[in-house]
Amino acid sequence: MTIDIILISYNTQTLLLKCLNSIKHAPQGCEIGNIIVVDNASNDLTVENVKESFPDVIVISLEENKGYAHAVNIGVEHSTSEWVFIGNADIEFRSNSILHLWQATLSHQNVGIACPQQVYPDNSRQRSWGFFPGYSEALHYLSFSSAIENVLESIAMKLGIARKSRFIPYADGAALLIHRDSFIAIGGFDSSFFFFGEEADFCQRMWQSGKGVLFVPNATIMHVRGATYGGNSPSLQSLEMLVDSKKKFITKHQPESSLTFIMLLMSMYHAMMSVISIPFGLISSSWRSKFTMNFVLAGLYIIAIRTQTSESESS
């Protein structure tokens, strides 16, 4: 089985070179076809460095940054294999990461997307999938069922307890193995999502097409989460984009739901998390960052509610 790899880059030259090195030095157990880098008009030396250090890599240098989804679609257009791996520039492959993903698709029917267990640089567990924006996400957050599952999964991983592959709502877009024909059949990524939300929308449409999204915990990929948008200290612009993407997803896929009420639930959740973060923030800078992020998100959801209410009244 030959699998193409598509990596999306934007001002991440150092991380991208590490990612490409990991492909070279971590055996994947399958034949790697084309390695394609789609660069979103970086203003650093990403393109020059990749061409110099990895002459066999296909580099597509876009003149304008039209977003992650647009870049993915361009990359898939240049791929030829039945399965393509799509990833951020801030990931690093572990041995047989792609092989484990592909083998899992053979053990389950109608798989369109497979995603690995992402880990932080210290190999601790990282969130790799999520619930669709809307009532599902809000209620799982507010009930802390999502947090409880995260704790249990982290414990299982630390203890080395084997976890089975299973179908999930949507996969985090940092690392995805995608069936190319299925990708094309549903029209690829929706490029109207500039950043955030595009993978949730893509997975939702994949499910609607009759193909599933599979989480494969024995496939591991390291992800420097947030390297492209600030991690636990994202910019205000990034947080605004996050909230806007959730609004866009809900409006597109759940038009009958109350967007205002969902925004209220999300604001309540982030307000609660900011309060919880206060005592921990006294002794930890990371918790102080989490407090700031959750506090800002709570405010942005309130602003979204007021905007939505004003638009409803004017119409």
N, C-alpha and C positions, 0 to 999 in steps of 0.2 A: 504494500500500500504506500503510495506517494502522497504526501501532504504538503501543501504550500503554506507558507507563513507570511502574514501581512502585519506589519507594525506601523502604528500611526505616531508621528512625532511632531512636537511643537516646542522648540527651544529646550530640548532635553538631550543635548548631544552626549553628555557624559553617561547618562543613564542608558541611552540607546546603544552606545558602544559596549557597555557591560552586558546588555541584553543579547546583543549579537555574539559576543564572546561566549556567553553561556550556551548558546545553540551549538557553537563550535566545540566546546569542551564537555558538555553534558550529553552523553549518548541518548538518543531518543527512541531507539529500538525500531525505527521505521525509516523509510527513505524520505528525506526532506527534498521537496521539489524546489520551486522558486521561492526565494526569500525577497519579499517586496517591502520597501520602506516608502510610505507616503508621507511626505513632509508638508505640513500646513503653513507654508510661507514663514519658516523660522528666520529670525534675524541673528542667530548665532552661526556657528560653523558646522552645524549638523550635517548638511549635505556634503560639504567638502571632506569632512572627516570620515564619513561612511564610505564615500567613493575611494578614498585613499587607503583606508584600513581593510575594507571588505569589497574589493573590486567585482566579486561575483554577485553581490547584492544588487537587485534592481531598485534604483532610486527614482521615485516620481516626485518631482519638486513642484508643488502647486504655487501659483503666483499670488493666490489669495486664500486666506483662512476662512473657509465656509463651514467649519465645524467638523467634529469627529465623524458624524454619520456620513457626511459627504465624502470624506477621505476614505472611509471604509468601502463605500460603493465604488470609488475609483480603483482601490486596490483589488477588489474582487473581479472587476472587469479585466484586470491583467493576469488573473490566476487561471489555472487550467486543471487542477486536480479535483477529484470528486469531493474531497474534504479540505477545508482551508482553516487554518488557525489564525484568529484575529486577536491582536493584543496591543496594549499600551506600550510605550517605550520604557516605562518604569517597572518592568517585570524582569525576572530572571528565571530561566528554565532549570528544573531539577532533572535528574536522570529519569528517562522514560516517561516524562510528563505527558507527551503527546501520545505515546503508545498506550498508556493506561486509559486515556480519554477515548481513543478510537476503539480499543477492545471492549470498553463498557457499552459502546453503541451497538456492538454485535450481540450483546446479551439482553437487549431490550428492543422492543418493537417500536417502529415509527419515531425514531429520534432525529430531530432536526438540529438540536444544539446540545453540546456537552460542555460543562464547565468544571474546572478543577477546584481543589481546596487551596485557597490563597493563604499565604503565611507572611508575617512580617520578617524583616531581616534577621530577627533573633529566633526565627522559626516558630513563634507563637501563632496561634490560630487567628485568622482574619475573616471577616464577613465575606462570603462569596456569592450569596444570593439574597433575594429579598421578596417581600410581598408587594403586589401591585399597588401603586398609589391609589388612595381612595379609602373607603370604609375598611377594607381588609388591613391595610397598613396601619391606619389610625388605631383600630381596635386591638391589633396585636401589640402595638406599642404601649397603649394606655393600660392594657391588662398585664403588661410585663411578660406575656407569654414568649415574645421574641427574645427578651433578655434572658429568661430562664433557659430557653433552648440554647442560646449562645453559651451560657455557663456550662450546661451539661455536655455540649459538643466539645468545649475546650477541655473539660476534665477527661472525656473519653480520648481525646487526641493526646493529652499529656501522658495518660496511662497506657497508650498504645493499643487501645481497644479498637478492633476492626469495625469500620462503619461501612454499611452497604450503600451502593449507588441508589439514588432515588430521584423521582421526578419532583420538580420544584416549580414555583410560579415563574420567577424570572432570574436569570443569571447576571451577575455583575459583569459589566462589559470589558473589564481589564484583560480578560483571558477567556476566549471562546473558541471551541472547535465547532465549525458549522458545515452542514451538508450543503455543498455549493448549489445544486439544483433546487433545493428547498429555499435557499436564500433568494435565488432568482425568481422562483415561483411566487413569492410574496412581495416582490418588488424591492428587496434589499432593505436597508435602513431608511427611515423617514428623515430626510435631510433638513426638514423644517425644525427638528430638534438640534440645536447648535451644540450643546454640551449638557449632559445629564438627561436622563429619561429616555434616550434613544434605545438603550438595550431593553428597558421594560416594554416599550412600545413594540420593538422587534419581537421579543419573546411572546407577547400577547398575540400578535398576528401569526406567529408560528404555531401557537396552540390552536388558534382559530382555523388554521389550515389543516389540522389533523396530525401535526407532528409535535412531539413533546420536547421538554427542556430537562436535561438530565444532569444532576450533580454527582460528580465522581470523586469521593473523598480520598481515594488512594493515588490520585494524580495531584501532584503538588507543584505549585508555582509561587515563587517569592514575588511580592508586590510591594513596592515602596509607596503605599497608599497615600494619596494626597500630594505626591511630588509635583503634579501638574496644576494643583489648585490650592495648596496651602495646608493640607492635612487637617489637624485639629485647630488650625488658625487660618481658615480660608478667608479670602478677601470678601468685602461686602458685595462686590460684583458677583463673585462665585455663588454666594448664598442667595442672592436675588435670582440668579439663573436657575438654581436648584428649585426654589419655590415656583418660579414661572414654569419650569418643565413639568412639575407635578400638576399644576393647574392645567397645562396643555394636555397632559395624558388623561386626566379625569374628564375634561371636556370632550376629548376625542373618543374615549372608550366607554365612558359612563355618563352620557348626556342627561340621563333621567335622574341622576343623583343630585343631592343638594351640595353644590360646591362650597357654599358659604358654611354649611354645617361641618363639612369635612375639614375646611380650613380652621374652624374653631377647635375641633378635636386636636388637630396637629399643633395649634398654638398652645393648647392646654398641656399637651405632652412636653413640648419644649420648655414651657414655663416651669413645669414640675421638675424636669431634668436640671434646669439651671439652679433651682432651689436646692436640689439634692447635691449639686456640685459644690455649693458654698463651703461646707465644712472641710471637704477634701482639698479644696483650693487653697486652704490655709497652709497646707504642707506640700502641695504638689503643683508645679507650674503647668503640667499637662491638664490637670483638673481645672485650673484657672482658665486655660484656653477653652476647655469644654463648656465652662460656665458662660464665657463670652459668646461662643458659637450658639449655644442653646438660647441664650437671652436675646440675641439678635434675630434668630429664626422665629422665636415667639412673636417678636415685634413685626417681622416681615409678614407673618401669617395674618396678624391683626390688620396690617395695612392692606393685604390682599382681600380681606373680608370687607373693609370699608370701600375699596375700589369696586369689588363685585356688587356691593349693595347700591353704590352710586350708579353703576352701569345699568342695573336692573330697574332702578327708579326712572332713569332717563329714557329707557326703552319702553 
